[in-house]
Amino acid sequence: MTKLKKWSAATTTIVSSKKGPNAFDVATRAPNIEWIKNPSWTWTLITYLTNHPDFRQKIFSDCTAEERHAKQVGKESKTQQYAVLTEAIFSKESTQVDNFKANPQRYATSVETRLRR
């Protein structure tokens, strides 16, 4: 079994389970979501959280079941909340909108990772 991975901005992965001249299948991986090169994404995230204090309280809440009656906690799961943030950041980003629409979960995971750093 031959495996060869070449990483770049738009990564191409070549994987083969056979040997011979026609043994390779080519799959293209989406480009990396590079927050460092796009500080406007972080500012969009900050602006959204600043302008939506109820949402901000819900997403950063770490309430236990006993505390929920005393605090305002979202009914949505964290996954749904990250999806809302992702939509706010990437749905109007011309360089990312196609990739975002093709794989919104990948972008939601990226937003979650960004907030955890």
C-alpha positions in Angstrom: 0.0 0.0 0.0 1.4 3.3 -1.0 0.5 6.6 0.7 1.9 10.0 -0.3 0.7 13.2 1.1 1.7 16.6 -0.2 0.6 19.6 1.9 0.1 23.1 0.5 -2.5 25.8 0.7 -4.8 23.7 -1.4 -3.6 20.3 -0.4 -3.7 17.3 -2.7 -3.6 13.9 -1.2 -2.6 10.9 -3.3 -3.6 7.6 -1.9 -3.2 4.2 -3.5 -4.0 0.7 -2.4 -2.7 -0.9 -5.6 0.7 -0.9 -7.3 1.2 0.0 -10.9 1.1 3.1 -13.3 -2.7 3.6 -12.9 -2.8 3.0 -9.1 -3.3 6.5 -7.8 -6.6 8.3 -6.9 -6.3 12.0 -6.4 -8.5 13.8 -3.8 -8.3 17.5 -3.2 -8.5 18.8 0.4 -9.9 22.2 1.1 -7.5 25.0 1.8 -6.5 25.7 5.4 -8.6 28.2 7.4 -5.9 30.6 8.3 -7.0 33.0 11.0 -3.5 34.5 11.4 -3.5 35.8 7.8 -7.1 37.1 8.1 -7.3 39.3 11.3 -10.7 40.6 10.0 -12.3 37.3 10.9 -11.2 37.7 14.5 -12.6 41.2 14.5 -15.9 40.0 13.0 -16.1 37.4 15.8 -15.4 40.0 18.5 -17.9 42.4 17.0 -20.6 39.8 16.8 -20.0 38.8 20.4 -19.9 42.4 21.5 -23.2 43.3 19.7 -25.0 40.1 21.0 -24.5 40.0 24.8 -27.2 37.4 25.4 -25.6 35.1 22.8 -22.1 35.8 24.4 -23.4 34.8 27.8 -24.9 31.6 26.5 -21.8 30.5 24.5 -19.4 31.1 27.4 -21.7 29.8 30.1 -20.4 26.7 31.9 -23.4 26.1 34.1 -24.2 22.8 35.6 -27.8 21.4 35.5 -28.4 22.8 39.1 -27.3 26.3 38.1 -29.4 26.6 34.9 -32.5 27.8 36.8 -30.5 30.8 38.2 -28.6 31.8 35.0 -29.6 32.5 31.5 -28.4 29.5 29.5 -29.0 28.7 25.8 -31.3 26.0 24.7 -29.1 25.5 21.7 -26.2 23.1 21.9 -22.7 24.5 21.7 -22.4 23.1 18.2 -25.4 25.1 17.1 -24.0 28.2 18.7 -20.7 27.8 16.9 -22.6 27.4 13.7 -24.3 30.8 14.3 -20.9 32.4 14.8 -19.5 30.7 11.7 -22.4 31.9 9.6 -21.7 35.5 10.8 -18.0 35.3 10.0 -17.8 33.4 6.7 -21.1 33.7 4.9 -20.1 37.1 3.5 -16.4 36.5 3.2 -15.9 36.4 -0.6 -12.7 34.3 -0.4 -14.2 31.6 1.9 -18.0 31.5 1.1 -17.8 28.6 -1.3 -15.7 26.5 1.0 -17.8 27.4 3.9 -21.0 26.4 2.2 -19.4 23.1 1.1 -18.3 22.2 4.6 -19.8 24.4 7.4 -18.9 21.9 10.1 -15.2 22.3 9.3 -15.5 26.1 9.7 -17.6 25.8 12.9 -14.8 23.6 14.4 -12.3 26.2 13.4 -14.3 29.0 15.1 -14.5 26.8 18.3 -10.8 26.2 18.2 -10.2 29.9 17.7 -12.2 30.7 20.8 -10.4 28.1 22.9 -6.9 29.5 22.2 
